[in-house]
Amino acid sequence: MWLTYALGGEAVSFWLWRAHWAGQELEHGSLLYPWGDECANTGEIRAVAAELAAHADWMRTTHPKPAAVALHYGVPVQWQFEASPIADGFLYDTSISAFHRLLSDSGVARDVIMPGAPVDGYQVVCSPYLPSIDTDMMKRMRRFVEQGGTWILGPLSACRTPEATAFRDACYGADFEKWLGIHVRHRLTPGGITKLYAGGKTIGCRLWCDAYELRQTDRHVLAAYSHGPLDGLAAVVECPIGKGRVILLGTQPDDAWLGKLIGRFAPRAGLAADPGVVVVERLSEDGKPAGAIIINTRNQPATYRNADSAAKTLAGYAVEILPVPSAVQGVDREAPNDRKKQ
């Protein structure tokens, strides 16, 4: 409930109020059992309602700071992978959820948008697992990059037509590869032996390997393949275009390295926090900083650092309200069975 309201939700509705006494959904979740007793979660919901009431004025006069990062997602993309598989065992829904979690754990506030949505106002757009890019989206994303945006494209992206077929003039289409300033020379699976070499270190890669040849001198290799048949070829490339850039991911690097790479370009929350801690910065009605809501989404202690760099420990499922310039106000999130009825 707190996560929903913190991120801009205006209401949380519960279905059912009282559980069914007949039919096929007898065990559907509810606030009351069929015989009228409160369910185990009802006291917890009542407690959150009281907490929201205590902070209502501040919540109503502030709003979440708009995200500077967007992540492309679409159910038709999943259909395309099902119709024309690429990487063995790849599951779109699982993988895109994991990429979203990587952004969250890296402290990057993000919106999830459909491929046809406008991207004006974002600084960074992530498009992993997007095999086909239609004409309208291509125009929109080219303009976004040329005007100063950062487009993180891949892995498993740009290699199919809207009809789920392969391109016949170049892996990503000849016109798109010319704009990127690269050429896809080979496409292979990692095969259990292919690694990446980046920043003087060897790191892992998975899913798929698109290997690039650079066709323009200002393209920068951020990671290259090693320990396999693609040895020495570019795996991750920065392509400066106009005022912006495209970061091409030919493969999926280890999460730690990928998180650091995204962090070079994606703005992070003003408060550093452990993975699993969501920091939602709030703005006043006139757009000025107005504090933050900090939520530990895991049932184990975690920490964040406030403005003076002092570490603050959050209990499992704890919520902290940080209005400006007031001191921290805590909202304890106990397990439902431990919370006393009110």
Order of alpha helices (4+ residues) and beta strands (2+ residues): alpha-alpha-alpha-beta-beta-alpha-alpha-beta-beta-alpha-beta-alpha-beta-beta-beta-beta-beta-beta-beta-beta-beta-alpha-beta-beta-beta-beta-beta-beta
